[in-house]
């Protein structure tokens, strides 16, 4: 996908950014259990979609999610669709003031 098209699609999402040929979002949770519930919800969605993002849980409540289309070595519209669906998954509000 050409960069201008990726930037156009990025405008349809909240909180996501482009990191090279990948789409990225950082999430923060109240606790480890809430972060893990969200990771499990992403895993279930990814299986349904047949499109699997990478994620990294660190600092007990911080989650980074990145997606790209491995088969083409870059971004496709499917990555933006998956990101939008991830955004609609239920999650607890992050802690205030941090």
C-alpha positions in Angstrom: 0.0 0.0 0.0 1.3 3.4 -0.9 1.9 5.8 2.0 -0.7 8.4 1.0 -3.4 5.7 1.0 -2.2 4.4 4.4 -2.4 7.9 5.8 -5.9 8.4 4.4 -7.1 5.2 6.1 -5.2 6.1 9.3 -7.5 9.1 9.5 -10.5 6.7 10.0 -8.9 5.3 13.2 -8.3 6.8 16.7 -5.0 6.4 18.5 -3.2 4.4 15.8 0.0 5.4 14.1 2.1 4.3 11.2 5.5 2.8 12.1 7.1 2.0 8.8 5.1 -0.7 7.1 3.1 -1.5 10.2 0.0 -0.1 12.0 0.5 0.5 15.8 -1.5 1.4 18.8 -0.5 1.6 22.5 -3.1 0.8 25.2 -3.0 1.2 28.9 -5.2 -0.7 31.5 -6.0 -0.4 35.1 -4.5 -3.8 35.9 -2.8 -6.9 34.5 -6.1 -8.8 34.5 -7.8 -6.2 32.4 -4.9 -6.1 29.9 -5.1 -9.9 29.6 -8.8 -9.9 29.0 -8.3 -7.5 26.2 -5.4 -9.6 24.7 -7.7 -12.6 24.8 -10.4 -10.7 23.1 -8.0 -9.6 20.4 -6.9 -13.3 20.0 -10.5 -14.4 19.5 -11.2 -11.7 17.0 -7.9 -12.5 15.1 -8.9 -16.1 14.8 -12.3 -15.2 13.4 -10.7 -12.8 10.9 -7.8 -15.0 10.0 -5.6 -12.0 10.4 -3.2 -12.0 13.4 -1.6 -8.9 14.9 1.5 -8.9 17.0 1.2 -7.7 20.6 3.5 -7.0 23.5 2.3 -6.7 27.1 4.8 -4.9 29.3 4.9 -3.0 32.5 2.0 -5.1 33.8 -0.7 -2.9 32.2 0.7 -1.6 28.9 -0.1 -3.2 25.6 1.3 -2.5 22.2 -0.5 -3.9 19.2 0.9 -3.9 15.7 -0.5 -5.3 12.5 0.7 -5.7 8.9 -0.1 -8.3 6.3 2.8 -10.8 6.5 2.0 -12.3 3.1 2.7 -9.1 1.3 5.3 -7.7 3.7 3.4 -4.5 4.4 0.1 -2.9 5.0 -3.2 -3.8 3.3 -6.8 -2.6 3.9 -7.3 -5.6 6.0 -5.0 -4.2 8.6 -7.1 -1.1 8.9 -10.3 -3.1 9.1 -8.8 -5.3 11.9 -7.6 -2.1 13.8 -11.1 -0.7 13.6 -12.5 -4.0 15.0 -10.0 -4.0 17.8 -11.1 -0.5 18.7 -14.6 -1.7 19.1 -13.7 -4.5 21.5 -14.9 -3.8 25.1 -12.1 -2.7 27.4 -11.9 -1.0 30.8 -11.0 2.6 31.0 -7.3 3.3 31.7 -6.3 4.7 35.1 -6.7 8.5 35.3 -3.7 10.8 35.6 -1.1 8.3 34.4 
